[in-house]
């Protein structure tokens, strides 16, 4: 017979044994989780300080050594996002696909699906790639809880995809859903207002676009989106409000570049995303900062044009080569002859970069626009013709200027003609167009040397406004040769007579 006191002691001892076993089991389970989380945090710290190789090592350890922890999907997402940002789309695709397949119920899975869609669109803008992107975003909207923060991102990227694909009405509806259904979701609501402003401008509704930009500035005043909204509002104000009020859309700014020197033999201008101006001359290029000082110079052989790569670095187009202005190796440019031997492009009067990182170069000898990879490999013949200037907008529409015919042909990203701006139309006549540029909202600016005038065309190739300065007034440009437009729509015009770049704001 067991006494009650002995029975109680047995229960206590047994409970202690079971508790100790449970603690050991919990500790064994918690150890990998804690180690994985520490590795992830370390990787994130490395990422913040720009030590990307070290960050990737830590993320890879989490994925390989701790695949069953709750943070393995987060590490995979970081890997995929890094490769996407550095345009290694194959590596990004592999990581993102593993994420959505192996960790389909994980917290990072929704953003993994979004990344799969963004990768598809970054590779190109064919109908199939657009459909693939939209399907990935739709999966997020249908598979995950409506409280998930990724849903607002999925809606936003779906709207962006529709706008890029030219399905403007559908895009407008999607943008409005973002801030209607997720009004507190920052930055997606602010970005959706910006996207809606772009779509409305494209639809010929600039005043409604101004309203959306005002909302960004009022609701998200401390955001980067508010800075962009101010710049875009300035563009619309100049083009649509000042013109309709009978006022000139621009004034001559006190700023000239360079402030105390002369420029000769200028052949092209370019402006990067930070509004630094690049002036290309026959024998090289110089980059000027906002104060007009020379930030960087580069000698070049028969330089003709400039474009900016994915990292916003200037690349000078010269005889038979692409010459990175901020370091890097000069890339030889050649097209294949009929016998497949290389033919260097001796004359490249113009060039530009598409959003896919493909480069368009005018091949004057073959009278065509050729398409090259970012590494300089010839891909194909993009379109016929030898335009004197080409410009590309955010939708990869290409404006090709034929100086002889005094016309502009608008091409799609596939090289097919979309439309044409004739030498003469309602309210304008081109006499000697010499340069073209797009602004951030897709307006096309055409510089006419003989008329000393800039014509601005909006959708659908309709003249919105024009700007000139009386011939004998300060800032007149009657021998203009090159044009650039910055993020806020300010004009930079090089004039042979003044031998400087004059700014108009």
N, C-alpha and C positions, 0 to 999 in steps of 0.2 A: 504494500500500500504506500502510495506517494503522498507525503504531507503537502498541504496547500502551499506552505512557504517554499518547499522544494519545487513545486509546480510553477510558482511565480518566478523563481530564479531561473528555471529552464526557459521560460518564455522570454525573459529579459535577455539571456545569453543568446538564444536563437535569433532574436530580433537584431541584436548587435552584429551577429555574424552576417545576417542577410543585408543589413544596412551597409556594412563594410564592403560586401561584395558589390552592392549597387553602386557605391561610391567609386570602387575600382573600375567598374564597367563604364560609369559616366566619365571618369577621368580618361579612360582609354579612348572613348568616343570623342571627348572634348579636345584631346590633344591635337589631332589632325585639323580640326575646325579652327582651333586657336592659331596653329602654325600657318594654316592657309590664309587666315585673315591678316596675320602679321605680314606675310609675304605680299599680299595684295596692297596693304597700306604702304609698305615700303616702295612697291612699284609705282603707286600713285604719287608718292612724294618725289621719286625720281622723274616722273613724267612732268610734274609741275616745274621742276628746275631745269628741264631740257635735257636730262640725261636719259635719252630714249632707249639706247641699247641696254642700259642697266634695268630700266623699267620693263622692257620686253623679256629679259631673263627671268625676272621675278614673276611676271604673269605666266610665263611658260612653265615655271616650276609648279605654280598653283594648278594649272591644267593637267600636267602630267603626274605629279606626285600626290595631289589631293583631288582627284576627279569627282569624288562623291561628296565633297563639302558644299556648303550653301553658297560659297563665293566663287566656285569654279566657273560658273556661267558669267559672272562679272569680269573675271580675268580674260575669258575668251572675247567678251565684248570689247574690252580695252585693246586687245591685240587686233581685232578686226577693225576697230575705229582708227587705230594708228596706221595700219596699212592702207586704209581708205584715204586718210588725210594725206599720205605720202604717195598716193596714186599707184600703189602696188595692188591692183584690183584682183589679181589671181589669188594672192595671199589673203586679202580681205574677204574674198568670196569663200575660200576654204574655211576660214575661222567662223564667219557668220553662218555658213551652212551647217557646220558642226554644232554651233550654238543652238540653232532653231530645231535641230534634229535630236541631239542628245539631251538637251536641257529644255525641252519644249514647255515644261511647266515651271521653269525657273523665272525669277524676277526679271532677268535680263532678256528673256526670249522676245518680248514685244519690240524692244529696240533692235534686236537681232534681225527680225523681219523687216523693220524699217531700213536697216542698213543694206539688206539684200536688195531692196527696191532701189535705194540710192545708187548702189553699185551698177545695177542694170542700166539706169539712166545716164550714169557717168560714162559708161562704155560707148554710148551712142544714143541717137534719138529716132531710131527706126520705129515703125509701128509695133513690131514685136517687142522691142526693148521697153517701149512705153507701156504696153500691156503687161509685161512682166513686173515692172515697177508698181503699177496700179494694183495688181493682184497681191503683191506683198503688203502694201499698205491696207488693202481691204481685209487681209487676214487678221491684222491687228484689231481692226474695228469689229470683226465678227467673232474672234476667238477669245478675247480678253475682257475682263470686267470693265465696265464703263468708268469706274473710279480710277483706273490705271492712268497714270500721268502720260504714258506713251500714246494714248489715244489722240490727244490733241496734236502731238507731233505727227502721227500718221495722217490725220486729216490735213494738216498743213502741207506735208510733202505730197499728198495726193493732189491738192490744189495746185501746187507748184508744177507738178508733172503735167496736169491738164493745161495749164497756161503755156508751158513750154511747147506742148504738142499742138498748140493753136486752138484748143477747145475752150475758148475764153468764157463762154456762158457757164459751162460746167465748173470751171475754175472759180468763178465769182461766187457761185452757190457754196462751194466747199470752203472757201475762205470765210464766208459769213458764218458758216457752221462752227468754225474754230472758236471765234470769240462769242458766239451766241451760246454754245454749249459748254465752253470752258473759259469764261470771262476772266478768271483769276490766273489762268495759266500763262506764266511768263517764262520764257520769252515768246512762246508760240502765238499768243494773242497779238502781241506787238508785231511779230513777223507777218501774221496773217493780214493785219491792216496794211502793211507795206505791200504785200503781194496783191491785195485787192486794189490798191492804188495803181500798181502797174497794169493790172488787168483792165481797170476802168479807163486808164489813159489809152490803152490799146483799143478799147471799144469806143473811143471818141467821146469820153465823158470826163474831161479834165477837172471840172469843178467838183464833181463827186469824188474824184481822186484827191483833190485838195482837202475835202472834209475828212477822208480817212487818214491822211497825213497829220491833220490837226489832232485827231483822236490819239494818235501815237504819242505826240508831244505832250498832250494833256494827261494821258493815263499812265505813260511810262517815261516821265521826264528825265530820269537819270540813266536811261538805257542807251546803248549804241544805236538802237533802232530810232530813237528820237533824233540823234545826230543826222542819220541818213534821211529821216523825214524832213528835217529842216532844209537840207540840200535839195531834195526833190521838190519841196514846196517852192523854193526859190526858182527852180526851173519853170514850173507851171505858172508861177506869178509873172515871170518875165514874158513868157511866150503867149499866154492867153489873157491875162488881165491888163498888162501895160499896153499891149497892141490894140486890144478892143477899146481902150480909153484914149487912143490916139497918141500915146506916148511912145518914144523909142524903147525897145526892149532892153537896150544896153546903154551904158555910159562909158566913156573913156576913163579907165582907172589911172591913177598916178603911177602905177607900177609898169616898168619896162624891164626887159631881160635881154642882155645884162644891163645893170643900171649905169655903168660908166665905161662902156666899150662898144665896139661895133661887131656885127656878125656878117660874114660874107659866105657866099656859095652854100647857103642853106637849102637843103633839098626836102626835109621833112621834119615834122614835130610829133611828139608823142607825150602822153601824160599817164603816169601810173596811178594806182589806187590811192596813194598817199598824196596825190596832186603835185608830185615832183615832175618838172618839165625836162624832157630830153630833146635837145636840138641836134639834128643830124646834118652834117656838112659833107662835102665831097670826100674829105680825107679823115673823117672821124665823127665822134659824137661827144657831147657834154651834157651832164645832168645838173640841173639847177634846183636848189631848194626854194622854199617859199620866200626867202629874203632875196633871192636872185643871185646867191653865191654858188660857185661851182662846187658841187659835191663829189663829182667823179668825171673823169675824162677817158676817152679811148681812141687811139689812132686806128683807122680802118682804111681799106683799099676800095675806092669807088663805092663808098657807103651810099645807100639809096633810101632806106626806110628803117623803121623800128617797130617792134611789137613787144609785148610783155608776157613772160611765161607764167605757169601756174602759181609760182611763188612771187609773182609781181616783179620779177627781175627783167631789166631791159635786155633785149637781144637785137643787135644791129644787123641789118641785111646788107651785105656788101657783095662784091664780085665773087661769085661761085662759093659763097660761104655764109654761115650764120655765126656771128661773133658775140658771145655773151659779154655784157658790159661789166658785170660784177663778178669777175673771175670765171673760170671754166675754160674748156678747150674749144677752139674754133672748130666748127663743124663744116666739112666740105659738102657742097650741094651739087648733085649730078642726077640727071635723068637717063634712063637706058636708051641707047640707040636701037634700031631694028635688029642688030646682031647681038643685043644685050651687053655691049660694052658701054661703059659710062660716058656720058657727055656732060661736062661741067656747064652749069648755067652761067653764061658770061654776063647776061643782062637780066637783072631782077629789079624792075622799077618799083615794085610794091609787094607787100606781104602782110599777113595777119595770122592770128591763132584762133582756132575754134575752141569751144569749151571742152572738147574731148582731147585737147592737147595736140591735135593734128595742126599742121602748119600749111597755109596756103601761100604759094609764091607764084608771081606772074613770070612766065617763061616767054620773054619777048621773041626769041628765035622761033619757037613753035607756035606762037600766038595762042597761048592757052594759059589757064591757071592750073598749076599742078599741086597735088596734095602730098605732103611728106609727114612722116612720123616725127615725134619730138626729138628723136635722135638723128634726124636728117635722112632717113631711109625713104626713097621714092615709093609712093603707094599707088597713085593712079592720076589720071587726067580728070581734074575736078569739073572744069567747064571750058568752053571755047572762048577765044578773045584775048586781047592783050591790054587790059585797062591800065591807065596811068596811075590810078590809086584804087585801093580797096579798103573797106572798113567792115568790121564785124560787130554786131550788137549782141546783147545778152541772150538772145534766142537763136544765135548762130545764123541770123540773116546776113547775107553778104551784099554790100553795095559796091558795085564795080563801075568806075567812072571811065567812060569812053570820051576822051577830050575832043577827038575829031568829030564824032557825031553829036557831041554835047548832050549826051544822055547818060542816065544812070540805070543800070540793070540790077534788080534785086533778086538774088539767088537764095534758095533754101540750103540747108546743111548738106543736102545731097547733090548740090550743083545745078539743080533744075531752076529755070527761071520762074519766079513768082509773079513779078510785075516789072514795070518800067516807068521811070520818070522821064518824060519827053523834054526836048529842048525848049518847048514852049507849052504853057498851060495856063489855066485860070489865074490871073494875077501875077504872072512871072514870065520871063524869057531869059534863058541862059545864053550868054555871049561867049565866055571863055572860062568854063569851070575848071579849076586846077586842083582842088582838094575836097575831101569829104571826111566826115566824122559823125559818129553816133553819140548821143548822150545816154545817161543811165536809164532813161525812160523810153528809149527807142526812137527819139526824134532824129532825123537825118539833117545834118548841116552841110550845105554846099557853098564853097567859097568861089566867087566869080571874080577873076582878076581884072577884066576890062571894065566891069561895072563897079568895082570896089564895094561889093555887096555880099552879105551872107544870107542865103535863103534857107529857111527852116521848114522841113516837111514833116508832118505828122501822119498818123494812120487815117485813111489808106492812101498814102502818097499825096496828101493834100497840103498845099502851102499854108502854113500856120502864121508865119510872120517873116519879115526880112529886116535886115539892119545894114546901114551904111553911115558914113560920116562925110559931111560936105567936104569937097576936095581940098579946100584951103584951110580947113579947120584942124586943130590939133587932133592927132589920132587917126587921120584919114589914111586909108589903105588902098591906093589906086594901082599899086604894083605888088599886090599881095601874092605870095607864093605857097604858103603852107599854113595849115589850120590844125588846132587841137581844142578839145573841149574837156573841162575838168568835171569833178564829181558834182559840183553845184551849177553846172552849165555855163561857167565863165568861159569866154573865148580868148584864145591865144593865137595871134595872127602875126606871121613874119612878113614884113614888107621890104622889098628890095631897095626902095628909096630911103626908108628910115634906117635900114640895116640893123633892126632890133625886133624883138618880139614885143608887141603891144598887148596889154591885157585889157579886156572889156568886161565890166561886171554889171 
